[in-house]
Amino acid sequence: MTSIQSIQEFYKLVEHLEVPPSSWKEEKAALWWEAKGNWGKAHELVDSLSTPSAMWIHAHLHRKEGDQWNAAYWYRQARKPVSDKSLEAEFEDIVEALMIS
């Protein structure tokens, strides 16, 4: 299953799968790893990507880490405002924007 219809469906996949679906690109896999609690793997997947979505995820990850300066840099690269939402709300915004079809 690669198509996600809701945030709840995304979280069910995270709960039931050991690894993200192999058909997912790095950005989607990074979101999966972040939801699994593996910040390092999520960061590794987006660190060298230059797509706006990867940069948005990268910004979120550095914000979560507490590195606001680095997060602000990645928000600028993604052409997104620095988020003032909770980390959870921003994460769900990213999931909805990139994964829900």
N, C-alpha and C positions, 0 to 999 in steps of 0.2 A: 504494500500500500504506500503510495507516494503522495497522493492527494489528501490534503487535510481540509476538513470543512469547518472546524471550530477549534478554539483554544483548548477545550476539554479533550478533543480527539488527539491533539498534539501531546498533551500531558499523559494520556492513556498509552500512547506509543512509547513515550519516555519511560513510563512505569513498566511496560511489558517487554521491551526489547533490550538486549544487552549492548547492541551497537546500532547506530542509525542505519536506515535503509541504504544499501550500496548505490542506489540510483540517485541519492541526494548529492547535490553539489556541496562544496566546502562550506558555504554560508549557512545552508540549512543544517548540515552536520554540526557546525559550530553551535548553533542554537540548541540542538539536541544535547550536545556535551555540556553546555552551560546549564541546561535544565537538569541534567544528571548530577550537577555539582562539580564538574571537572573544568574549572576555569582555565587551567593550563592547556588542556587539549583544545578547548574552544579558541583560546588565544593563538595557539600554534596554527590552527587552520586558517585564521583570517589575517595573521600577521603579515604575510607577503602578498595578499590580494589587494588589488587597486580598484575594485568595484565600489560604487557608493554604498551598496548594502553591506559589504564586508567592512568598510570604514565605519559605518554606523554601529555595527556589532562591536568592532574594535573600540569605539568610543565608550559604548556601554560597559564593556569589560573593564576598561581602565577606570571608569567612574565607580564601578563596583569595588575595584581594588583600592579606591581612595586616592588615586593619582589624578587629581582634578586637572592639573596642567596638561598632562598627556591626553586625558579625555577631551579637553577643549580643543586640542590640536586635531584629534580625529573627528570630532563633530564638524570642525571647519572643513576638513578634507571631504567629509560626506555631504557637505552643504546642508547641514542640519543645525538647528539651534541647540545649545547645551540644554539638556533636559532638566526640568525642575520637578519632574514627576518622581514618584517612588521608583526604586529600582525594579520592583515587580511590575508596576504599571508600564514602565518603559519597555521592559522585556516583552510583555504581552503585546505592546504596540508593534514591536519589531517582528514578532512571530506572526501577528495578523497581517502585517504588510508584506512579508516575504514568503509566507507558507500557505496561507488560507486561500483556496481558490474557489 
